[in-house]
């Protein structure tokens, strides 16, 4: 989703899960999702339309992490802060790009990312 048409659209969902293996088994069996592992602590899923990931961690109350795509990550981070969002994790590198995490005024967790 790295085209300009996808700027600031929901692009990815991430679930903190206690067991990646159990999550793969559940979503694979229940919904037919497919998976790609990226090391022992991260697994990407594909539901046929949207991709997302499972990462090993403490499940988050309130559901998955919603991830938006950005063509200009520094500008998006500034816009979030300027609109009253709280930057929870400043921009950092990960395989494939950079991202930051933030909370909206109601405390909902979101992230924004950009490709390398």
N, C-alpha and C positions, 0 to 999 in steps of 0.2 A: 504494500500500500504506500509506496513512496512517491506517488504522483502528486502534483499540486492539488488535484481535485480532492485528495484525502486529508489535506491540512486541517488539523483540529477535529478530525472525526475519530470516533471510537475505533481502535485498530486491533486491540489485543486485550485479553482478560487473563489475570493470573490468580491462581488459587494457592494459598499456603495450605499444605496438607501434612498430616502426621506420617503418612506412608505413600510414597509415589507408586509403589507396586499395587497397593490396594486401590488407589484412585484410578490407575490404568485399567485394572481388572473391572472395576465398577463401570466406568464410562465406556470402556470397550464393549463389555457385554450388554449393558443397558441400551446404548445408543449407536454402537458401531464406530465410535471415533477411532482415528488412527494416531500413532505416536512417533515422536523422534526424540531420542535421548540426547542430552547435552551434558554429559558427566553424571556422577552419581546423585546429584542434588537438584537436577532440573530436567524436566521432560515437557516437550511441546506437544500439544494436542491439536488435531484438526477435526472439525465437525462436518466438513464438506463446504462450508462457507467462511467460517471465522476460525482463526487460530488463537491459541492461548497457551498457558503453561501451568504446570504444577511445580512448585518448589518446596523442598523439605523445610518445614517450619511449623510454627504454632498456628493452627487455623484461626483466621481473623473473624471475629463477630461482624456481621453485616455483609458478608459475602466476599466475592472476588475483588481483586484490584483492577479497576478499569484503566486501560492504557490508551492514551490518545496519540496520534501521529503528529509530528510537527516538521514543517519544512525549515524552520528557523528556531531551534531550541532555545538559544539565549533570549530571543524576543518573546517566546512563549512563557519562559520562566519569569521574565520581567512583567508580562501582562498578568500572569497569575498573582504575583505578589502585589501588583498595582491595583488589582480588583479586590483585594482583601483575602486572598488565599494565603495559607501558611506553608512555606517550603519545609517539608519534613526531611528530605534528603536532597542536598544540592546535586547538580548534574555530575554524573560519573560515567566512566567508560564501561562497556560490557562487550562481549563478542558480537560484532555486527553494528555497533553504534554507541550512542550516549543517551542517557535519560535522567530525569529528576522525578522525585515524588513529592506530592503536595496534598494538603487537606483543604477542602472547600470550606466556606463559612459555617456549614453545619457539621463539619468534622469528617465528611466522607473522604476516604483515601482514593487518590487517583495518581496517575503518572503520565508523563509525556516523554516520547522518545523520538530520535531521529537516526536515520541510517548513516553509516560511515560514508 
